[in-house]
Amino acid sequence: MDIQSPVDAVIIPPSRDLGDGFTVRRALPSPNRRMVGPFIFFDQMGPAAFTGEQALDVRPHPHIGLSTLTYLLEGEIMHRDSLGSLQAIRPGEVNWMTAGSGIVHSERTPQEQRGQGGRLFGLQTWLALPLQHEETAPAFLHYKAEQIPVATDKGVKLTLVAGTADGMRSPVQTFSDLVYADLELAAGGRYAFAAEHIERAVYVVSGSLRVEGQVGSFGPSQLVVLKPDAPVVLTSEEPTRLMLVGGEPFPEKRFVYWNFVSSRADRIDQAKQDWREGRFAPVPEESEFIPLPADIPGAKLA
């Protein structure tokens, strides 16, 4: 990257087919950027068009040491977890699940929608928990679309999904300083992404992004990582949708294995053994589960 450019790195996530034409693109972690602030995983789900009997069926699986944030652009998912939560999520709403010491959940197409087809498109992020909250009690919170702050101005619409930005604060109960926002730019729209958070990135959902001071443009499914403290102005010549990501980096590294995140490798080993031996609380009314994978390497530093 040019030394004068506000862009530090560009990540083009690989696409993984989960079956029935449903793909996931994982922008974080990547070989050249493991985290942005507390964001340790960043997945784009779809877009997918289900036909006939096709449906999303992510069987019960465990998490520790993180919070998951699910945000849909199209479609609907039914969340069910080991706390007894049963909650549909629809576009504009926020599912915030804190794993802490351990939780199990499933994500499926709602029963009443099966056999009807439909579309699904969304984003799921994992946020590592600060050291003092890694073993907090698991919890689940759901926020309706009308609870989420929105600001509009001259071809710009900013929906503050979580954290703080531009003098606004989302009601989503996060554990660390961050920003996660849905930014829509009309053709010719212009937005100054303030350096309120040390680490920042922009994910292109659709359209074409330009960053003033950087040659060229960025297209869908690219994560543009910005330099700390750099003044950044985002523009577009066509309707464009972006996700703004950022926050304070943690002083400690994080280990990652499958769905487990921790500052301690031995804690991940314990979680692996607990899942193998059935010591996690089950999801009510579900008997299926995803076994511990045997084909992935040991815990890696994020």
Order of alpha helices (4+ residues) and beta strands (2+ residues): beta-beta-beta-beta-beta-beta-beta-beta-beta-beta-beta-beta-beta-beta-beta-beta-beta-beta-beta-beta-beta-beta-beta-beta-alpha-beta
